[in-house]
Amino acid sequence: MRWDWPDRVLRFHSLPNHERLPETEEEREEIWDRFLALHTSLRALHHSEDSLLFVLGRSRRRPRRREGLGALAELLPPGSFLATWSDGEDEDQIDYDIWLHVGPLSVEALRALSDEVAADAIRFAVGDESCSWCLAPYDGGFDVLGMTDEDREMLREAFSEWLPLPEQPYGSAK
């Protein structure tokens, strides 16, 4: 989406100096703090009481056994699993497990999911019921989708040190 509608997407880096993956517990805490700050700001901007998990997936190459989310699945409500979609053939095949849950998530669940994204193991997005905003973490930062021009400007100003370098609006410097 960020390539199709760059004026509707705002990207923030998850670590100082545009680093991508955490190497220490301190860096994992920094990622969580940034996620929580953006999440809290978006909820406040739109008077959202709870955020909702939209989609969560894990991809894996065959012939690895079906792993699913392991212990993370226990944090999601029963019935959240939607489907497995496959792409490719034989040893090049990649399976994508898709979960869909519409409803509030605990801080514990959001933290565990955030840690998995920081390790580049899964993808997920949260938003509000009206879909007026969507926060999608990735292994190097956070994409914020939707919102008004005024909302994006407020977030740019509030979290300006987390913005990508001007020459790399959608990528990491490292």
N, C-alpha and C positions, 0 to 999 in steps of 0.2 A: 504494500500500500504506500509505503514511503516514497517509492519510485513513481507511482502513478499520481499521487496527490501530495507532493512535497509541501504545499502550503497548508495542508491539514495535519501534518505530522511534526511533532517536536521531539528531537532526540536529545537525551542526556547520557553522559558517561557515568559508569558505576564506580569508577575509582579515580583518584587524582592522577594527574599526568597522563591521562588517556590510556592507562593500563587496561587490559581486558580481563584477565583471569586472576582471581585472588590466590596469593601464595601463602598467606598467613591468616591466623584467626582474626587479627586486627582488620585485615582487608575484607574478610567475610562480614565482619560487623559494620564496616563502612558501607558495603553494598546494601545490607539490610537497613541501615539508617537512612540511606538515600531513597530506597524503595518506600519505606514507611513515610518519609517526608513528602514525597510526591503523591503517594496514595492518600495521605491525610489532607493534603492541599486540594486534590481533586474532589474528594468527598465534601470538603468544606465549600468549595466553589459552587458545587451543584446540590448542596444540602442533601447529600446521600447518606442515609443512616448506615447502610451496609453496602459493601461491594460484592459483586457476584462473579464467580468464576465462569468463564465462557467455555474455553476449550483448553485442553491439556494434552500433550502428545509426547510420545517417546518413539524415536526411530531406532532401528537396529538392523544390522546386516545379518543375513542368514549365513551359516546355519546355527547361529546362536539360539539357544532355547528361549521360549517365550518368557520374558521377565516381568512384563507389566511394570507397575510402580513399586512393587515390593511393599515395604513398610509404609510408604507414602499413601498407598491405597487405603490404609486404615484411617487416614485423616479425612478422606472424602466420604460423603454420605453413600450408603448402599444404593446401587442402581446407577451410579454415575458413568460406568463404562458404556461406551456407545458402539465402537466397532474397531476392527483392524483393517487397514487398507494397505495393499501391497503394490509396489512399483518395481519393475525390473524382472529379470529371470534368473533362476538358478543361484549361483554364488553372488551375483550382483544384486539380487533382490533386497529391497529395503522394506521392512514392515513398519507401519506407523500405527500406534495404538492411540485412539482418540477417546477422551473422556469429555462429557458435557455435564455441567452441573449449574443450575440456576438457583441461587440461594446464597445466604451468607456463609462465610468461612471463618474459622477461628484464626486468631493471630498465630497460634501454633502451626496451623496448616499453611498459612501464607508464608511464614518463616521457612518451613521445611521446603516448600515449593521454590521459594526464592533461592535457597541454598543449592537446590538441584539445577536451577537455571544458571547460577554462577559457575557451576561445574560443567556446564554445557551438556547436561544430561536430558533435559526436557524443555518444553516451551509452554507457556500459558499466558492468558490475558485476563484481566479483571476490568470491570466497568460497573455502571449503574443500570438499574432496570430500564431506564429510558434510552440507554445507549448514547447518552450525550457525551461520554468520554470513555476511553479505553486505555489502560496502562498495560503495556506488553514488555516485560523484561526480556532481555536476551543476554548472551554471555559477555557482553561488553558495556551494557547500559540498559536504557529504558526508552521505548518509543511511546509517546503519548499521542493518541489519535482523537480526532473530532475536536470538539470545543469551539468556542468563538474566537475571533481574532483577539479580543480583549483578554480572554482567559489565557491564551498562548503567550501574550505579551507579559501578563502578570507572572506566569511561570518562568519565562525567560529572565525577567528581572530578579525574581526571588532566588533562582538557582543558576545564575549566570556563570558561575565557576564550573558548573558541570556540563556546559554546552560544548559540542565538538569544536575543533579548530575550524576557522572559516574555510580553509582550503580542503577540508574533509567533512562536509556537513553530515554524511551518513556513514562514516567509517571511523575506525580507530587510527590514531597516529602510530600505534605500535602493533 
